[in-house]
Amino acid sequence: MTPEEEKIVRARQKSRARIMALLLLAFVILVFAISIVKISQGIPLKAT
């Protein structure tokens, strides 16, 4: 692979990594928000 191709591949990998990090962060925030709402409403948190 030429150096230019390697740069392109690395840029794509970096872009994908950022997107995955943002999706993971969004998921964590969603789970946290749901937990806070359930706790504030007094709904027991149980895995079923």
DOSELO-989120 format. One record per residue: y, z, x of N, C-alpha, C, O, CB in turn; residue in three letters; residue number from 1. Coordinates in steps of 0.2 Angstrom, whole numbers. Last residue first. Glycine has a CB too. Example, Ala and Ser with C-alpha at 12.3 -4.5 7.8 and 13.67 -1.06 7.14 Angstrom:
(site (-11; 35; 64); (-5; 36; 68); (0; 39; 64); (6; 40; 67); (-3; 29; 70); 'ser'; 2)
(site (-28; 39; 66); (-22; 39; 62); (-16; 39; 66); (-17; 42; 71); (-22; 45; 57); 'ala'; 1)
This chain:
(site (-42; 172; -176); (-48; 171; -181); (-50; 164; -180); (-54; 162; -184); (-46; 172; -188); 'thr'; 48)
(site (-34; 185; -168); (-37; 178; -167); (-43; 177; -172); (-47; 181; -172); (-39; 177; -160); 'ala'; 47)
(site (-19; 192; -175); (-27; 192; -174); (-29; 185; -173); (-27; 181; -176); (-30; 196; -179); 'lys'; 46)
(site (-6; 201; -178); (-8; 196; -174); (-15; 196; -172); (-17; 201; -168); (-4; 195; -167); 'leu'; 45)
(site (0; 205; -194); (-4; 207; -189); (-6; 200; -185); (-8; 195; -187); (-11; 211; -191); 'pro'; 44)
(site (16; 204; -199); (10; 201; -200); (6; 202; -193); (8; 201; -188); (11; 193; -201); 'ile'; 43)
(site (29; 208; -198); (24; 213; -199); (17; 210; -200); (13; 214; -202); (26; 218; -205); 'gly'; 42)
(site (40; 200; -196); (38; 201; -203); (32; 206; -204); (30; 207; -210); (35; 194; -205); 'gln'; 41)
(site (40; 201; -182); (46; 204; -186); (44; 204; -193); (48; 208; -197); (52; 199; -185); 'ser'; 40)
(site (28; 195; -178); (29; 202; -177); (35; 205; -181); (35; 211; -184); (31; 204; -169); 'ile'; 39)
(site (31; 182; -182); (25; 186; -185); (26; 193; -184); (25; 197; -189); (19; 184; -182); 'lys'; 38)
(site (42; 179; -174); (42; 179; -181); (37; 183; -185); (38; 187; -189); (42; 171; -184); 'val'; 37)
(site (36; 180; -161); (41; 184; -163); (42; 185; -171); (43; 190; -173); (48; 182; -160); 'ile'; 36)
(site (26; 170; -162); (24; 177; -161); (29; 182; -163); (28; 187; -167); (22; 178; -154); 'ser'; 35)
(site (34; 159; -163); (29; 160; -169); (27; 168; -168); (27; 171; -173); (23; 156; -168); 'ile'; 34)
(site (40; 159; -150); (44; 160; -157); (40; 162; -163); (41; 166; -167); (47; 153; -158); 'ala'; 33)
(site (29; 158; -142); (33; 164; -141); (37; 165; -148); (37; 170; -151); (38; 163; -135); 'phe'; 32)
(site (25; 145; -145); (20; 150; -146); (24; 157; -146); (23; 161; -150); (15; 151; -141); 'val'; 31)
(site (37; 138; -142); (34; 138; -148); (30; 144; -150); (30; 147; -155); (30; 131; -150); 'leu'; 30)
(site (37; 140; -128); (43; 143; -132); (40; 143; -139); (42; 147; -143); (49; 138; -131); 'ile'; 29)
(site (25; 134; -124); (26; 141; -123); (32; 144; -127); (31; 149; -130); (28; 142; -115); 'val'; 28)
(site (29; 120; -128); (23; 124; -131); (24; 131; -130); (22; 135; -135); (16; 121; -128); 'phe'; 27)
(site (40; 118; -119); (41; 118; -126); (35; 121; -130); (36; 125; -135); (41; 110; -129); 'ala'; 26)
(site (33; 119; -107); (38; 124; -108); (39; 124; -116); (40; 129; -119); (45; 122; -105); 'leu'; 25)
(site (25; 108; -108); (22; 114; -107); (27; 120; -109); (25; 124; -112); (19; 115; -100); 'leu'; 24)
(site (34; 97; -108); (30; 98; -114); (26; 105; -114); (26; 109; -119); (24; 93; -114); 'leu'; 23)
(site (40; 99; -96); (44; 100; -102); (40; 101; -108); (41; 105; -112); (49; 94; -103); 'leu'; 22)
(site (29; 96; -88); (32; 102; -87); (36; 104; -93); (36; 110; -96); (36; 103; -81); 'ala'; 21)
(site (27; 83; -91); (22; 88; -93); (25; 95; -92); (23; 99; -96); (16; 87; -88); 'met'; 20)
(site (39; 77; -86); (37; 77; -93); (32; 82; -95); (33; 85; -100); (35; 70; -95); 'ile'; 19)
(site (37; 80; -73); (43; 82; -76); (41; 83; -84); (43; 87; -87); (49; 79; -75); 'arg'; 18)
(site (26; 72; -70); (26; 79; -69); (31; 82; -73); (30; 88; -75); (26; 80; -61); 'ala'; 17)
(site (31; 59; -72); (26; 62; -77); (25; 69; -76); (24; 73; -81); (19; 58; -75); 'arg'; 16)
(site (40; 58; -62); (42; 58; -69); (37; 61; -73); (39; 64; -78); (44; 50; -70); 'ser'; 15)
(site (31; 59; -51); (37; 64; -52); (39; 64; -59); (40; 69; -62); (42; 63; -47); 'lys'; 14)
(site (24; 47; -53); (21; 54; -53); (26; 59; -54); (24; 64; -58); (17; 55; -46); 'gln'; 13)
(site (35; 38; -51); (31; 38; -57); (27; 45; -58); (28; 48; -63); (26; 32; -58); 'arg'; 12)
(site (38; 40; -38); (43; 41; -43); (40; 42; -50); (42; 46; -54); (48; 35; -43); 'ala'; 11)
(site (26; 37; -31); (28; 44; -31); (33; 45; -36); (33; 50; -39); (31; 45; -24); 'arg'; 10)
(site (26; 23; -34); (20; 27; -37); (23; 35; -37); (22; 38; -42); (14; 26; -32); 'val'; 9)
(site (37; 19; -27); (37; 18; -34); (32; 22; -37); (33; 26; -43); (35; 10; -36); 'ile'; 8)
(site (33; 22; -14); (39; 25; -17); (39; 25; -25); (41; 30; -28); (46; 22; -14); 'lys'; 7)
(site (23; 14; -12); (22; 21; -12); (27; 25; -15); (26; 30; -19); (20; 23; -5); 'glu'; 6)
(site (29; 2; -12); (24; 3; -18); (23; 11; -18); (23; 13; -24); (18; -1; -17); 'glu'; 5)
(site (36; 3; 0); (40; 2; -7); (35; 4; -13); (38; 7; -17); (43; -5; -7); 'glu'; 4)
(site (26; 4; 9); (30; 9; 8); (34; 9; 2); (35; 14; -2); (35; 10; 14); 'pro'; 3)
(site (11; -4; 2); (17; -4; 6); (21; 2; 5); (20; 5; 0); (21; -11; 5); 'thr'; 2)
(site (-6; 0; 4); (0; 0; 0); (6; 0; 4); (7; 3; 10); (0; 6; -5); 'met'; 1)
